[in-house]
Amino acid sequence: MDQEKIGKFIASCRRKKNITQQELAEKLGVSDRTIGNWENGRNMPDLSLFKPLCNELDITLNDLMSGEKVNEKEYQEKLEENIINTINYTNKKIKNRNNLIGLILIIFGVLISITAVAIFPSESSWGSIYSVFGAIVSLVGVSRFTKQLAYSKRLICNFSYFLIFIMVLMTIDYIGVINIHQAPRFSLIKVSGANVIYYDTPFYDVVRCNVDKDNETFKVIKNQKYDRDNIDNFCK
């Protein structure tokens, strides 16, 4: 659809009917600014307004979508062309709307995860819960961008994004353990002893010795089997 051409046609038909933008806007239930945007080619009328607009301007839908009066000889040819253009225009609007919603969800999900890491202490399970929730929200946004892909490709893209997102969270968590000496947020198992806490995470283990004392230390070790009753041995 040629928005500029259609806009000029709407303006021309409105003037021929001696109707102001304000009057046309009131009849269609929109603002005069909306009419101005149509006539300047910045926007197109919503599909639900096509028929009411044509009725007010005494033109056919074919005329409106062509941006000019269509004669009888060209009517069928123009009609078929305009149907295709309308379908393409509608699909483009739906795609743009999905992309916008997807972008908002991605940003919102990332912000949830960042906020969770920043606000909740590492010992709180809420930090990891909200971080994963943010990853899921962000994944929903990505899934909107990949709707046009084949199912297998879409599945691979979505899974890869989610995996990368989680890996980034765990990397940030690992950096916090190494540099800030904080407990890991994503520990699967937490075992407490007299003066030691053992954190079992998916990729590494952390031993916290002399808990809450001046000489408290954190040891990062490889994932391994451990005896729950003798975790103090890791601090010797």
C-alpha positions, 0 to 999 in steps of 0.5 A: 500500500502507498500510504502517501498516495492514499493519504492524499486521496483521503484529503482530496475526497474529504475536501470535495465533501466539504468536511473538515478534519474535525468533523470527519474525526467526530463521525469516525470516533477518532481525533483530528490529529489521527485524520491529519496523520492519515492524510500526511501518509504517516499512518494508515486507518485501522482496518476496522475503519476502512468501511466507515471511512469509505461511507463518509467519503462516498468511495469504494474500498477498492478506491481507498486502497488504490489511492484513486478512483478506479474505473470499471476496466481496471476494477477487478485487477485493482481489487485483486492487487489491493487484497494482496496488499491488504493481507501483506499490510496486516501481516506486517502490522501483526509482525511489528506488534509482536516484535514490539511486545517481544522487545518489551518482554526481553528488556523486562525479563533482563531487568527482573534478573538484574534487580534480583541479583542486586537486591536479594542477598546471595543467601536468599533463595528469592534471588535465584527464583526471580533471576530464573523468572526473569529469564523465562519472561525474556524467553517469552519475548524471544519466542515472539521474534522467532514465530516466523521460523520453522518449529525446529529452528525456533526450538533451537533458538529459544533453547539456546537463548535460555541456556545462554541467559542462565549461563550468564547468570551463573557466571555472574554468580561465580564471579561474586563467589570469587571476588566478593566472597559471597555464597552462590545463589544457584546452589542445588544443595546446601549442607551445614556443619559446625563452622562450615557450609557446603554449597553444591552448584551445577558446575562447581562446589563452594566450601564456606569455612569459619562461618561468620567469623573474622577468618571466614574463607570461601573455597571453590572446588570441583564438583565431587562426592562428599560425606554430609557428616564430615564436610568439616574436613574440607576446611582442614 
